[in-house]
Amino acid sequence: MTQSGRASACIAVLVAGALTGARPDAGRGAGGQSAASIIAVELVPPPGGDTLVSVTPTFTIRTVDPRPEDQLILLGLQVAYNPAFNAPLIVDTTLIGDTATVTLRRPLPAGARVFIRATARAVTGQSVVSPSLERFVPLWLTLISPNDTNGVTLDTPRPRFVWRSARIDPPAGPWVYDLEIRNVGSGLSTFYANLTDTVFMPTAPLDFNTSYRWSVTARHRGGERVTVTSRSSFVVVSSAFPLVTLLYQNFPNPFPTATSSATCVWFDLHLPGRVRLDVFDLSGRHVTNIIPGPFGISEYPAGRHGRVSGGPAPSGCNGDLQWDGRGDNGQPVSAGVYLLRLRAAGVESVKKIVFRGRP
């Protein structure tokens, strides 16, 4: 804390007198009666509203019209959780002078409601107290992005992490941060320590289609720290790496149509692996297989399959992943409803196909 006040050549003498119980005569009026030395004491808070801007705010304490002969004035700053200022106090400090500026050395408790007042005691023994102020302490640390309650989907493997802290002034400040990015599935974490900014992009890319949580620890020179974890997880999504294995409804359906003699099949694979894609009738009899196809390929990479590359996004129909209404024998099947079944990456999915029959 810093203090400014008018120095007195007799401070040492007055302090010695206070310690021995002696009272200087300068504090007495005519007839030996004690004269009032201090009319009042004022507490000047930092600028701002009901919520403090800094967790180590600066206050000014000043006495009103002290007598020149009473230079030894003990000023106090008290901060409490309750308006009665019952113990224990959060802050209780004493300085010498008729005016003092006090910057807290330790941050006030995050999010607390506090009461603040100034006190003054003259060498005459007279004590006065300022009206108390009620203030709210800002949170030490708040995560901004990505930090949605319902989860966040991102499109870059090097996302931008953003957080904010309440101001902390020297000597307690500045804040220093440690960032942890934890893979929810594996439990493994990546750490970035001793950060001084509140915006950070990881140097190593994160995995696609993987759930992550992140947290930040803020600490200051006094040794205290606070850790805040994201409300939910986030996932980095890539169009090349789907989030789930999924079989889409074939199209056109029903088929054939005036413009299409076959129906197109799309599916997504979350993980690479063996794929089986078959057509059955409603009695469960196997009609034909689409995968493995004519070339016997059954191992597929993770990704989106059945589309034709080109244009702003893959679309259309891949000729290798369609059904023309024929069975294993190469002959058209009867008109009716059939079942398309995908088995891949531990997932089984079924869609209904309506075949109109051949003319």
N, C-alpha and C positions, 0 to 999 in steps of 0.2 A: 504494500500500500504506500501511497505517496502522501506527504503532508506539506501544506504551505501554511504559514502563520507568522504572526509577528513575534520575533524573538525578544526575550527579556534578559537583561543583564543580571536580574536577580532570580532567575529560574532555579539555579542550583541551590540558592539559599532557601527559596520557598519550598523546594522539594524536601530539603533537609528538615525544614520546619514542619512540613506535613508529616514526615516520617516520625518526628519526635513528639508530635501532638501540639506543637507551638502554633499560634496563629498570629500573623503579622498585624501590627497596629493599623496598617494602611487599610485594612478591611473594616475599620470601625468608624462610625460617625460620631457626632457630638454626643457627649455623655457616655461614651463607651459602647453605644449600641451598634450592632452590625448593620451596615448599610447594604441594600440590595446591589449586587454587582452585575447581574445579568437580568435583563428584562425578559428575553425569550431566546430560544434557539431555533434556527430554521434548517430544514432538510430540503436540499435541492436535488430532485431525482434526475436521471438522464432523460434526454428527449424521447418521446414516443408515447404510446397509449398505455393501456392496462397491461399489455404483454411487453416484457423487457426485450430489447433488441439483442443485448449481450447477456451471456450467462455469467460474465464477470463485470457487472456494471460499475460505473463510477458515480459516486455521490459527493456532493459538496455540503459541508456543515458549516454554519456560521452563526455567531452570537449577535444579538441586537444590542448596540450601544454599551459594550462593556466599559467599566471604569478603567482609566489608564493605569491606576496603581494595582489593579488586579489582573496582572498579565498571566498568571498561572491558572489557566482554565483547562479542565480535563473534559475533552469532547469524546463522545461515544457514538458508535454506530451499532445498532442491534437489528438483527433479522430473525424472525421467528415464524413458526408454522401457524400460530394462533394470535388473535388480536390482544390477548392478555399478556403476551410475551412470557409465558411460562417456560421454565427450563424443560429440556435443553434448548438453548438458542442455536440457530444455524450459524450466526455471526455475532460476536460480541467483542468489539475492539475499542481501545482507548488511545487517544492522542492528546498532545499538549498544544494549545494555541487557542486563538479566538476564531480562527477559520481553518478548515482542513478539507482537503480533497482526498477521497478514499476510493481506490480501485481494488475490488476483491481479488485476493490471490488464488482462491479456489472457486470453481464454478458452482453456482447454486444448483440444487437438485432439479433434474429435468422434469418439466411439466408441473412443478409444485406451485401451490398458491402460498404466497409469503406476505408477511407484514413487516414493514421497515419503519424505524424511527431513529431520531437523533436525541442524544442527551448531552447536558453540559453541567459541570459542577465547578463552582468558583472556590477560591481559597477561603472565602468566608463560610463555606459549607453549604451555600445555597445551591439547589439542584433544580433544573428545569428540563422538561421533555417536550419534544416537538409532536405535533399531531402525526399519527401513524399513516402510512401509505399501504394500500393493498395492490399487489402486482402478481402477475403470472410469469413463471419462468418458461421460456420456450424449450421444446425438445432439443436435446443435444444433437440428435441425428435422425433424419428422415430419408427413406429410400424413395426415389422418384420413378425411375424407369430402368428396366421393365418390372412393373410391380402392380399388376392388376389382380384383384381378388379372384377373378374367374380364370386366371391363367393368361399367358401371352404367347402368341405365335409370331416368330421373327423370321426374316428372310435372309439374314446374313450370319455367317459363322463367327463373325467378330462383332458382336453387338456392342452398343454404346451404353455403358452403365452410368446412371446419373443419381446423385444423392445430394443432400444439402445439410448443413450444420448451422446452428445458431452461432453468432459471432462470439469469439473468445479472445480477450485481450491479454497482452503480456502483463505479468510474467507467466500466467498459466498457459497461454496460447503460444503457438498456433496448434490447431488440430493436426494429428497425423493419422492416416487411415490404413487399414489392412482389408483387402478384398478377398473373399473366398467364393469360388464357383464350384458347386458340388454336383456331381452326376448322381441323380436320384437312384438310378438303377444299380450302379456299381458301388456307390458310396465313396468313390474316389473324388478328391478335391484338387483344384488348382488354386494356388495362393499368389497374391501380389501384395507385397508388404511395403510399408513406409511411403505411401502415396500422400501427396500434399494437395492435389487437386480433387474436385468433387465430380469430375467426369473422367471416365477411363474406358479404353478399348483394349481387350486382351491381345497380347502379342501372338498367341497361338490360337488357331481357329478351333471352334467347338464342333462336336460331332452333329451331323444332321439327324433329325428325327429322334432326338434323345432329350429326356426331361432333365432340366437343371433347376436348382435353387441357388440363390446367391445371398450373401450377407456381407455387411461392412462393420468393422470395429473401429470406433473413433477413440483416440486417447490423447491426453495432454501431458504437459510436463510434470504435473502433480502426481501422475501415476494412475489416476482414475480412468476408467474406460467404459464404453457402452457398445453392445453389439446388437444390430437390428437385422433380422432375416426377412427376405421377401415374403409377401403374403401368400404366394402360390408359386408354382413352377412355370418355366417358360420352355418352349421348344423351338429349335431352328429348323424350318421347313424348307425343303428343296423340291422343285418340280420333278427332279430326276430321281428322288428317293421318297416314295410315298410313306405316309405315316402308318398305314395299315395295309394288309392284304385284302383286296376287295374285288369281287366280281360285279361288273355292271350289267344292267339289263341289255340284252341284245337289241339290235336295231337293223333294219326295220322289224317291227313286231306288231301284227302278224306279217308274214312274208310268204311267197314272193309278192312283189308289187310291180307296177308298170315299169319302174326304173331299176329294180333290183331283184335279181333271181336268187340271191343268197342273203343270209343275215349275218351281221358283223358282231364279233365278240371282243370286248375290252376287259382287261383286268389289270390290277396293280399288285405288285409284289413289294412288301416291306423289306423282306430279306431274300437273298438269292437262294435257290434250291430247286428241288425236283417238283415239276408241275404235272398235274393230270387234269385234262379237260374232256369230259365225255357227255354224250347225249343218251338219254334213256326214255323209254315210253312210260306211261303212267303205271303200268304193271311192274316196273322195275327192270324190264328186259333191256339189255344193252343194245343200243342202235348203232352207234359209231363213236370213234374217238377223234377229237380235234388235236389234242396233244397227248402223246407223241403224234406228230403229223407224218406226212409222207417220208420225211428225211430222218425220222426217229429221234428228233430233238426233244428232250424232256427237261434238261437243266436250263433254267432261265436266271438271268441276273436280276437284282432288285431294280425296280423301275416301273414304268407304265408301258403296257404291251397292248397291241392290237391297233394302235394309231399309225397313221402315215405321217412321217416327218415332213416339215415344210410349212411355210406361213408363220404367223405370229405364235401359233401353238399347235402341237400335234393333233391331228384330227383324221377324219376319213376312216377307211377300213383297210387293214392289212389282209391281203389275199390268203395268207397262211392261217389266219385266225377267223374263219367264217365257216358257216354250214349252209350247204346248198339243198338240204332236204333229202339227202341220200343216206342209205345205210352202209354197213361194212361191205356189202356185196355190190355196191355201186348203183343199186336200183333205188328210185324214189320211194319214200315211205308213204303210208297213207296220211291223208289230211287229219289233223288233230293237234292235241296239246302234248308237248314233250318237255322233258326236264334237262336243263343244262347244269352240270355239276362241276365245280372247280375244287380241286384239292391241292393245296400248296402251303408251305411254311406253317404247317399245323392248323390250317384253316380249311373248313369245308363250307362251301356256299352254293346254293341252288337257285336258279331262275327258271321261270316258265317260258317256253317258246311256243308260239301258235303258228303251225304250218298249214297253209291253205291248200297244199297239194299241187301237183303238176297238172297243167291244162291237158 
